[in-house]
């Protein structure tokens, strides 16, 4: 009798789930098509990040939920208006942009010591002419362009489930599939091989998936470098950030100079002081 082959070990959920969020805005124009780049309240970059959590996902959710419970019970935090508002309205969740500094510091310490994860980031410098000519003045095309660069090197996974923070029209399934098609084309053009990964999209409101806070905080730390020249938050977790791709930084394309790793980290020199139009 022929010997039966042994089945492969079934991958655990955290092996094939990823979590995707964004930072910055995609604002370019105001009323009357007035160019708003460089004005207060408009970001200089828009970025997407993808986190791979390398522990059982229910365990990490419980850890973050316990962290949130402790914040809600702590008089040092629960009377802060921004926190109290969330507690009273939708239930407390973490969001780096809106969290008070003392809570941000506490959660960064949590991320440094409690969770095993890695974060990949694609940064899109905002430039009006590129948005008009390359992305046809469409936010969805800008988003899909960045997402395709997060996906282009995922061709050899058996499957991936992408848990994506909902962002209205840009995260509709048609646009996500457009990004995936771009990733296929890029992979085949450079590697001349099949993009075999089976990818599923799971779009959900940010405040309904606790694990998206890991991406949100990591992105916030990278965003601070580009927007403010502040590196201390990024430095605190850079060993968990194997890649930051400054996608449109054409001045540093040579020798992969626009790819940043823990050995070639972001610095204050990555601060964008003036935007191109």
WOVENGI-V721315 format. One record per pair of residues at least 6 apart in sequence whose ideal C-beta (glycine too) atoms are under 7 Angstrom apart, sorted by the first residue. I is the first residue (numbers start at 1). J is the second residue. If there is no record, write none. Layout:
BEGIN
i=(I | I)
j=(J | J)
END
This chain:
BEGIN
i=(12 | 13 | 14 | 14 | 14 | 14 | 14 | 16 | 16 | 16 | 16 | 17 | 17 | 17 | 18 | 18 | 18 | 18 | 18 | 18 | 19 | 19 | 19 | 19 | 19 | 19 | 20 | 20 | 20 | 20 | 20 | 20 | 20 | 20 | 21 | 21 | 21 | 21 | 21 | 21 | 22 | 22 | 22 | 22 | 22 | 23 | 23 | 23 | 23 | 24 | 24 | 24 | 24 | 24 | 25 | 25 | 25 | 26 | 26 | 26 | 27 | 27 | 28 | 28 | 28 | 28 | 28 | 28 | 29 | 29 | 30 | 35 | 35 | 36 | 37 | 37 | 37 | 37 | 38 | 43 | 44 | 44 | 44 | 44 | 44 | 45 | 45 | 45 | 45 | 45 | 45 | 45 | 45 | 46 | 46 | 46 | 47 | 47 | 47 | 47 | 47 | 47 | 47 | 48 | 48 | 48 | 48 | 49 | 49 | 49 | 49 | 49 | 49 | 50 | 50 | 51 | 51 | 51 | 51 | 51 | 52 | 52 | 53 | 53 | 53 | 53 | 53 | 54 | 54 | 55 | 55 | 57 | 60 | 60 | 61 | 61 | 63 | 64 | 64 | 65 | 67 | 68 | 68 | 71 | 71 | 71 | 72 | 72 | 72 | 77 | 77 | 78 | 78 | 80 | 82 | 82 | 83 | 86 | 86 | 90 | 93 | 94 | 94 | 95 | 96 | 96 | 96 | 96 | 97 | 107 | 108 | 108 | 108 | 108 | 111 | 111 | 111 | 112 | 112 | 115 | 117 | 117 | 118 | 118 | 119 | 119 | 119 | 119 | 120 | 120 | 120 | 121 | 121 | 121 | 121 | 121 | 121 | 122 | 122 | 122 | 122 | 122 | 123 | 123 | 123 | 123 | 123 | 124 | 124 | 124 | 124 | 125 | 125 | 125 | 126 | 127 | 127 | 127 | 128 | 129 | 130 | 131 | 131 | 135 | 135 | 135 | 139 | 140 | 140 | 140 | 143 | 143 | 144 | 144 | 144 | 144 | 146 | 147 | 148 | 148 | 148 | 148 | 149 | 149 | 151 | 151 | 151 | 152 | 152 | 152 | 154 | 154 | 155 | 155 | 155 | 155 | 155 | 156 | 156 | 157 | 158 | 159 | 159 | 160 | 160 | 161 | 161 | 162 | 162 | 162 | 163 | 163 | 163 | 164 | 164 | 164 | 164 | 165 | 165 | 166 | 166 | 166 | 166 | 171 | 173 | 176 | 180 | 183 | 184 | 187 | 188 | 206 | 218 | 218 | 221 | 221 | 221 | 222 | 222 | 222 | 224 | 224 | 224 | 225 | 225 | 225 | 225 | 225 | 226 | 226 | 226 | 228 | 229 | 229 | 231 | 231 | 231 | 234 | 238 | 238 | 239 | 242 | 242 | 243 | 243 | 244 | 244 | 245 | 245 | 246 | 249 | 252 | 260)
j=(56 | 57 | 53 | 54 | 55 | 56 | 57 | 157 | 159 | 160 | 161 | 57 | 161 | 163 | 50 | 51 | 52 | 160 | 162 | 163 | 51 | 163 | 211 | 212 | 214 | 215 | 48 | 49 | 50 | 162 | 163 | 164 | 165 | 215 | 49 | 165 | 212 | 215 | 216 | 219 | 46 | 47 | 48 | 165 | 167 | 47 | 219 | 220 | 223 | 43 | 45 | 46 | 47 | 223 | 42 | 43 | 46 | 46 | 139 | 142 | 36 | 42 | 35 | 36 | 37 | 126 | 128 | 131 | 35 | 36 | 36 | 128 | 277 | 42 | 126 | 128 | 275 | 277 | 275 | 227 | 126 | 226 | 227 | 272 | 275 | 123 | 124 | 125 | 126 | 223 | 226 | 227 | 272 | 124 | 126 | 142 | 121 | 122 | 123 | 124 | 219 | 222 | 223 | 122 | 146 | 147 | 150 | 119 | 120 | 121 | 215 | 218 | 219 | 120 | 150 | 117 | 119 | 214 | 215 | 218 | 117 | 118 | 60 | 115 | 117 | 211 | 214 | 116 | 117 | 115 | 116 | 211 | 115 | 211 | 210 | 211 | 114 | 210 | 213 | 210 | 110 | 92 | 94 | 77 | 92 | 103 | 78 | 87 | 92 | 83 | 103 | 84 | 87 | 100 | 98 | 100 | 92 | 92 | 93 | 207 | 207 | 107 | 213 | 216 | 104 | 216 | 217 | 220 | 220 | 217 | 217 | 233 | 236 | 237 | 214 | 217 | 237 | 236 | 237 | 214 | 214 | 240 | 240 | 242 | 215 | 218 | 240 | 241 | 150 | 242 | 243 | 219 | 222 | 241 | 243 | 244 | 245 | 146 | 149 | 150 | 245 | 247 | 226 | 244 | 245 | 246 | 247 | 142 | 146 | 247 | 248 | 248 | 249 | 272 | 275 | 248 | 276 | 277 | 277 | 277 | 248 | 137 | 142 | 141 | 142 | 145 | 170 | 169 | 170 | 175 | 170 | 175 | 175 | 178 | 179 | 182 | 247 | 179 | 179 | 182 | 183 | 186 | 245 | 247 | 179 | 180 | 183 | 183 | 186 | 187 | 160 | 197 | 187 | 193 | 195 | 196 | 197 | 196 | 197 | 197 | 198 | 197 | 198 | 197 | 199 | 200 | 202 | 199 | 201 | 202 | 202 | 204 | 209 | 171 | 201 | 202 | 203 | 206 | 212 | 203 | 204 | 205 | 206 | 203 | 201 | 201 | 199 | 195 | 195 | 195 | 195 | 212 | 237 | 241 | 233 | 234 | 237 | 234 | 244 | 266 | 230 | 233 | 234 | 231 | 234 | 266 | 270 | 271 | 270 | 271 | 272 | 271 | 268 | 271 | 266 | 267 | 268 | 266 | 262 | 265 | 262 | 261 | 262 | 259 | 261 | 260 | 266 | 258 | 259 | 258 | 258 | 258 | 266)
END
